[in-house]
Amino acid sequence: MEIRKTFASNLRLMRQTKGLSQEELAHRAEIDRTYVSSLERGIYSPSIDVLEKLASALGVSPGELIRPHE
């Protein structure tokens, strides 16, 4: 699985596991909700700064967001 798809899948799974809406995650990460949606659908790849903001908002390390599932 390519890294963009892995990230998109992990982001959606972690957000849902935490019980957060896309809007709430976007608010916590200080990014736009439509951008969260695009990231989860694999349309865009995040910058390093956005990756760090999302990881912080989810309470995980940036590496967990890009780590492939086994």
Buried (B, 14 or more C-beta within 10 A) or exposed (E): EEEBEBBBBBBBEBBEEBEBEBEBBBBBBEBEBEBBBBBBEBEBBBEEEBBBBBBBBBEBEBEEBBBEEE
